[in-house]
């Protein structure tokens, strides 16, 4: 499958993705006080799968065929792991703090893009990766009372999400967007349908609406993410993931009356600066390459 490059459109899809992701996170955090984590994760994948099944209908068996079944299963496992870690962290920490730690994902992706994708990462970008990691340490504040198990879970979620993004990029050259999206729903639904019944809490009507909206937003957001990675290199579009802090602060204040503290803001600013520098270096290198 030939990969079509369209960087502006890829960036646009990424911006939409982040708004949808944070909206899903906000709902998941909101209902985590009433429903078990396993049930929320189940809803995220079950309704994802139901929506795709309705849309694909008879084309489902054809779409399910993949050129890289092992990579599809590995990517789906990463997505399931990330979802579980994410909702666990969100249950116990402010939305903006979680999103600030998740800002390390583009830094991690940049660090991994050379060994896993063969995309060149120079000395200056490695320096930016190091500075971004320092920003993450400022948010987490290891060795203080601020650092909690939920902070480490959030960092684990960022690593899981980074590997997931790289796997998505690799699959975009061989499988269609819908194939990759379908595998995510199937694997997550299968695993969580075994687990969730042991922790089930019967939802009311509002509960069902909120649970199903998580699945709908999850399916739509990952479709947008797959589209973004099919159109532009990982190192170019992932820095735009920093817009999640805007939406996280908005939802955190509106729904939970939370505002990020000074250390969260400082660390997030450092992480964002390092990511934007990576983006600057990418454009400069591309400009020099095109000029030659």
Kinemage of the C-alpha trace (Angstrom):
@kinemage 1
@onewidth
@group {chain A} dominant
@subgroup {mainchain}
@vectorlist {calphas} color= white
{ca unk a 1} P 0.000 0.000 0.000
{ca unk a 2} L 1.522 3.325 -1.069
{ca unk a 3} L 1.760 5.914 1.692
{ca unk a 4} L 0.618 9.406 0.675
{ca unk a 5} L 2.391 12.235 2.492
{ca unk a 6} L 0.383 15.340 3.356
{ca unk a 7} L 1.934 16.996 6.402
{ca unk a 8} L -0.633 19.846 6.902
{ca unk a 9} L -3.524 17.390 6.736
{ca unk a 10} L -1.688 14.993 9.039
{ca unk a 11} L -1.268 17.809 11.576
{ca unk a 12} L -4.974 18.654 11.282
{ca unk a 13} L -5.966 15.065 12.019
{ca unk a 14} L -3.594 15.060 15.000
{ca unk a 15} L -5.188 18.197 16.480
{ca unk a 16} L -8.658 16.642 16.194
{ca unk a 17} L -7.316 13.430 17.726
{ca unk a 18} L -6.083 15.199 20.848
{ca unk a 19} L -9.386 16.969 21.464
{ca unk a 20} L -11.246 13.664 21.177
{ca unk a 21} L -8.724 11.831 23.365
{ca unk a 22} L -8.972 14.340 26.202
{ca unk a 23} L -12.772 14.365 25.926
{ca unk a 24} L -12.720 10.582 26.346
{ca unk a 25} L -10.287 10.875 29.276
{ca unk a 26} L -12.521 13.432 30.993
{ca unk a 27} L -15.575 11.182 30.753
{ca unk a 28} L -13.592 8.162 31.941
{ca unk a 29} L -12.358 10.083 34.978
{ca unk a 30} L -15.851 11.406 35.669
{ca unk a 31} L -17.451 7.948 35.817
{ca unk a 32} L -14.499 6.199 37.520
{ca unk a 33} L -16.028 7.096 40.896
{ca unk a 34} L -19.092 4.966 40.105
{ca unk a 35} L -17.791 2.112 37.941
{ca unk a 36} L -14.793 -0.267 38.167
{ca unk a 37} L -11.807 0.399 35.926
{ca unk a 38} L -12.212 -2.958 34.162
{ca unk a 39} L -15.819 -2.111 33.255
{ca unk a 40} L -14.831 1.290 31.846
{ca unk a 41} L -12.047 -0.275 29.766
{ca unk a 42} L -14.518 -2.924 28.556
{ca unk a 43} L -16.965 -0.215 27.461
{ca unk a 44} L -14.190 1.648 25.681
{ca unk a 45} L -13.488 -1.390 23.434
{ca unk a 46} L -16.920 -3.024 23.275
{ca unk a 47} L -18.721 0.038 21.904
{ca unk a 48} L -15.736 0.734 19.657
{ca unk a 49} L -16.246 -2.739 18.148
{ca unk a 50} L -20.052 -2.419 17.947
{ca unk a 51} L -19.826 0.882 16.052
{ca unk a 52} L -17.306 -0.533 13.573
{ca unk a 53} L -19.359 -3.686 13.074
{ca unk a 54} L -22.415 -1.620 12.179
{ca unk a 55} L -20.444 0.602 9.802
{ca unk a 56} L -18.554 -2.209 8.076
{ca unk a 57} L -21.422 -4.721 8.029
{ca unk a 58} L -20.752 -7.348 5.337
{ca unk a 59} L -17.290 -5.970 4.626
{ca unk a 60} L -16.147 -7.020 8.119
{ca unk a 61} L -14.445 -10.332 7.082
{ca unk a 62} L -12.592 -8.606 4.237
{ca unk a 63} L -11.449 -5.683 6.369
{ca unk a 64} L -10.202 -8.108 9.027
{ca unk a 65} L -7.497 -9.441 6.676
{ca unk a 66} L -4.079 -7.993 7.495
{ca unk a 67} L -0.599 -8.174 5.991
{ca unk a 68} L 0.973 -8.122 9.477
{ca unk a 69} L -1.205 -10.067 11.942
{ca unk a 70} L 1.476 -10.256 14.675
{ca unk a 71} L 2.086 -6.505 14.585
{ca unk a 72} L -1.674 -5.845 14.612
{ca unk a 73} L -2.092 -8.023 17.705
{ca unk a 74} L 0.916 -6.393 19.391
{ca unk a 75} L -0.399 -2.905 18.640
{ca unk a 76} L -3.852 -3.860 19.948
{ca unk a 77} L -2.281 -5.221 23.141
{ca unk a 78} L -0.403 -1.932 23.573
{ca unk a 79} L -3.642 -0.010 23.123
{ca unk a 80} L -5.394 -2.200 25.706
{ca unk a 81} L -2.537 -1.785 28.158
{ca unk a 82} L -2.460 1.963 27.619
{ca unk a 83} L -6.215 2.241 28.171
{ca unk a 84} L -6.047 0.337 31.447
{ca unk a 85} L -3.046 2.333 32.725
{ca unk a 86} L -4.615 5.605 31.601
{ca unk a 87} L -7.955 5.080 33.344
{ca unk a 88} L -6.227 3.813 36.487
{ca unk a 89} L -4.057 6.948 36.665
{ca unk a 90} L -6.983 9.254 35.879
{ca unk a 91} L -9.027 7.796 38.721
{ca unk a 92} L -6.497 9.008 41.279
{ca unk a 93} L -4.916 12.178 39.859
{ca unk a 94} L -5.998 15.520 38.318
{ca unk a 95} L -6.649 15.465 34.578
{ca unk a 96} L -4.121 18.233 33.837
{ca unk a 97} L -1.380 16.471 35.837
{ca unk a 98} L -2.002 13.243 33.937
{ca unk a 99} L -1.964 15.074 30.606
{ca unk a 100} L 1.274 16.844 31.549
{ca unk a 101} L 2.992 13.505 32.109
{ca unk a 102} L 1.485 12.184 28.881
{ca unk a 103} L 3.207 15.092 27.112
{ca unk a 104} L 6.370 13.002 27.308
{ca unk a 105} L 4.969 10.694 24.622
{ca unk a 106} L 6.312 12.735 21.655
{ca unk a 107} L 9.718 12.823 23.367
{ca unk a 108} L 9.666 9.049 23.805
{ca unk a 109} L 8.490 8.557 20.215
{ca unk a 110} L 11.348 10.725 18.931
{ca unk a 111} L 13.859 8.697 20.943
{ca unk a 112} L 12.454 5.448 19.556
{ca unk a 113} L 11.853 6.584 15.966
{ca unk a 114} L 15.419 5.774 14.848
{ca unk a 115} L 15.824 2.234 16.247
{ca unk a 116} L 12.255 1.211 15.438
{ca unk a 117} L 11.383 3.243 12.334
{ca unk a 118} L 14.770 4.153 10.883
{ca unk a 119} L 13.947 7.879 11.068
{ca unk a 120} L 17.138 9.889 11.699
{ca unk a 121} L 17.504 11.545 15.131
{ca unk a 122} L 20.463 13.934 15.452
{ca unk a 123} L 22.425 15.203 18.445
{ca unk a 124} L 20.272 18.295 18.944
{ca unk a 125} L 17.087 16.291 18.966
{ca unk a 126} L 18.605 13.874 21.485
{ca unk a 127} L 19.367 16.910 23.637
{ca unk a 128} L 15.745 18.006 23.311
{ca unk a 129} L 14.669 14.518 24.399
{ca unk a 130} L 16.832 14.845 27.518
{ca unk a 131} L 15.400 18.278 28.342
{ca unk a 132} L 11.868 16.933 27.876
{ca unk a 133} L 12.645 14.140 30.309
{ca unk a 134} L 13.832 16.710 32.844
{ca unk a 135} L 10.485 18.483 32.387
{ca unk a 136} L 8.704 15.215 33.151
{ca unk a 137} L 10.747 14.833 36.346
{ca unk a 138} L 9.664 18.322 37.425
{ca unk a 139} L 6.014 17.303 37.039
{ca unk a 140} L 6.452 13.963 38.801
{ca unk a 141} L 8.944 15.285 41.407
{ca unk a 142} L 10.587 12.000 42.424
{ca unk a 143} L 11.637 11.783 46.044
{ca unk a 144} L 8.863 14.117 47.237
{ca unk a 145} L 5.337 13.660 48.534
{ca unk a 146} L 4.042 14.814 45.134
{ca unk a 147} L 5.252 11.659 43.407
{ca unk a 148} L 2.633 8.951 43.760
{ca unk a 149} L 1.973 5.526 42.307
{ca unk a 150} L -0.534 7.157 39.967
{ca unk a 151} L 2.248 9.403 38.572
{ca unk a 152} L 4.344 6.345 37.735
{ca unk a 153} L 1.306 4.644 36.209
{ca unk a 154} L 0.769 7.740 34.048
{ca unk a 155} L 4.415 7.596 32.922
{ca unk a 156} L 4.003 3.902 32.078
{ca unk a 157} L 0.930 4.886 30.045
{ca unk a 158} L 3.053 7.412 28.125
{ca unk a 159} L 5.617 4.736 27.237
{ca unk a 160} L 2.882 2.317 26.206
{ca unk a 161} L 1.243 5.011 24.081
{ca unk a 162} L 4.589 5.836 22.433
{ca unk a 163} L 5.133 2.225 21.340
{ca unk a 164} L 1.513 2.140 20.189
{ca unk a 165} L 2.074 5.207 17.984
{ca unk a 166} L 5.176 3.676 16.411
{ca unk a 167} L 3.327 0.436 15.690
{ca unk a 168} L 0.518 2.487 14.133
{ca unk a 169} L 3.015 4.245 11.878
{ca unk a 170} L 4.533 0.939 10.728
{ca unk a 171} L 1.107 -0.545 9.967
{ca unk a 172} L -0.006 2.515 7.981
{ca unk a 173} L 2.168 1.390 5.047
{ca unk a 174} L 0.607 -2.076 4.763
{ca unk a 175} L -2.925 -2.088 6.215
{ca unk a 176} L -5.935 0.157 5.745
{ca unk a 177} L -7.098 2.527 8.475
{ca unk a 178} L -10.229 0.462 9.086
{ca unk a 179} L -8.280 -2.803 9.402
{ca unk a 180} L -6.056 -1.358 12.118
{ca unk a 181} L -9.033 0.212 13.854
{ca unk a 182} L -10.979 -3.062 13.744
{ca unk a 183} L -8.195 -5.085 15.345
{ca unk a 184} L -8.041 -2.639 18.246
{ca unk a 185} L -11.715 -3.176 19.010
{ca unk a 186} L -11.685 -6.954 18.604
{ca unk a 187} L -8.699 -7.656 20.874
{ca unk a 188} L -9.786 -5.224 23.587
{ca unk a 189} L -13.376 -6.488 23.564
{ca unk a 190} L -12.312 -10.149 23.759
{ca unk a 191} L -9.937 -9.670 26.699
{ca unk a 192} L -12.115 -7.303 28.724
{ca unk a 193} L -15.303 -9.321 28.169
{ca unk a 194} L -13.608 -12.110 30.150
{ca unk a 195} L -12.447 -9.775 32.929
{ca unk a 196} L -15.199 -7.161 33.333
{ca unk a 197} L -18.060 -9.473 34.523
{ca unk a 198} L -16.138 -10.198 37.738
{ca unk a 199} L -16.257 -6.499 38.703
{ca unk a 200} L -19.561 -5.499 37.098
{ca unk a 201} L -21.733 -2.670 38.446
{ca unk a 202} L -25.164 -2.378 36.769
{ca unk a 203} L -25.316 1.024 34.989
{ca unk a 204} L -28.375 3.259 34.877
{ca unk a 205} L -29.422 5.045 31.667
{ca unk a 206} L -26.961 7.912 32.148
{ca unk a 207} L -24.258 5.401 32.963
{ca unk a 208} L -24.869 3.498 29.724
{ca unk a 209} L -24.775 6.754 27.748
{ca unk a 210} L -21.455 7.773 29.303
{ca unk a 211} L -19.923 4.314 28.915
{ca unk a 212} L -20.988 4.089 25.276
{ca unk a 213} L -19.674 7.604 24.577
{ca unk a 214} L -16.224 6.486 25.742
{ca unk a 215} L -16.270 3.746 23.109
{ca unk a 216} L -17.539 6.106 20.411
{ca unk a 217} L -14.925 8.759 21.187
{ca unk a 218} L -12.252 6.073 21.397
{ca unk a 219} L -13.080 4.660 17.976
{ca unk a 220} L -13.267 8.088 16.361
{ca unk a 221} L -10.086 9.399 18.007
{ca unk a 222} L -8.037 6.370 16.986
{ca unk a 223} L -9.375 6.574 13.444
{ca unk a 224} L -8.149 10.176 13.326
{ca unk a 225} L -4.776 9.154 14.794
{ca unk a 226} L -4.300 6.404 12.225
{ca unk a 227} L -5.165 8.886 9.473
{ca unk a 228} L -2.622 11.350 10.877
{ca unk a 229} L 0.191 8.789 10.969
{ca unk a 230} L -0.633 7.598 7.457
{ca unk a 231} L 0.013 11.116 6.125
{ca unk a 232} L 3.108 12.399 7.940
{ca unk a 233} L 6.233 11.179 9.784
{ca unk a 234} L 5.878 10.495 13.481
{ca unk a 235} L 8.510 13.062 14.502
{ca unk a 236} L 6.654 15.822 12.613
{ca unk a 237} L 3.115 15.459 13.948
{ca unk a 238} L 3.547 14.077 17.471
{ca unk a 239} L 4.661 17.456 18.938
{ca unk a 240} L 1.152 18.724 18.200
{ca unk a 241} L 0.034 16.298 20.882
{ca unk a 242} L 0.969 19.080 23.291
{ca unk a 243} L -2.408 20.690 22.633
{ca unk a 244} L -3.869 18.089 24.986
{ca unk a 245} L -2.832 20.211 27.983
{ca unk a 246} L -5.181 22.979 26.798
{ca unk a 247} L -8.203 20.694 26.727
{ca unk a 248} L -7.140 18.891 29.906
{ca unk a 249} L -6.961 22.181 31.817
{ca unk a 250} L -10.359 23.202 30.434
{ca unk a 251} L -12.104 19.936 31.336
{ca unk a 252} L -10.263 19.738 34.674
{ca unk a 253} L -11.603 23.118 35.718
{ca unk a 254} L -15.152 22.708 34.352
{ca unk a 255} L -15.785 19.154 35.579
{ca unk a 256} L -13.511 18.717 38.598
{ca unk a 257} L -12.637 22.251 39.733
{ca unk a 258} L -8.932 21.412 39.293
{ca unk a 259} L -6.220 23.735 38.009
{ca unk a 260} L -2.592 22.665 37.447
{ca unk a 261} L -0.042 23.771 40.062
{ca unk a 262} L 3.103 25.776 39.417
{ca unk a 263} L 5.351 22.708 39.113
{ca unk a 264} L 2.978 21.052 36.662
{ca unk a 265} L 2.892 24.224 34.554
{ca unk a 266} L 6.695 24.603 34.699
{ca unk a 267} L 7.353 20.985 33.766
{ca unk a 268} L 4.760 21.053 30.985
{ca unk a 269} L 6.316 24.240 29.566
{ca unk a 270} L 9.755 22.591 29.458
{ca unk a 271} L 8.357 19.444 27.824
{ca unk a 272} L 6.464 21.485 25.235
{ca unk a 273} L 9.522 23.630 24.479
{ca unk a 274} L 11.666 20.568 23.878
{ca unk a 275} L 9.014 19.069 21.610
{ca unk a 276} L 8.656 22.264 19.610
{ca unk a 277} L 12.428 22.357 19.181
{ca unk a 278} L 12.282 18.821 17.795
{ca unk a 279} L 9.651 20.048 15.341
{ca unk a 280} L 11.865 23.027 14.392
{ca unk a 281} L 14.843 20.758 13.750
{ca unk a 282} L 12.677 18.462 11.639
{ca unk a 283} L 11.547 21.340 9.421
{ca unk a 284} L 15.090 22.693 9.146
{ca unk a 285} L 16.504 19.321 8.155
{ca unk a 286} L 13.732 18.860 5.610
{ca unk a 287} L 14.416 22.313 4.204
{ca unk a 288} L 18.112 21.577 3.813
{ca unk a 289} L 17.331 18.219 2.224
{ca unk a 290} L 14.936 19.779 -0.288
{ca unk a 291} L 17.435 22.533 -1.080
{ca unk a 292} L 20.083 19.962 -1.908
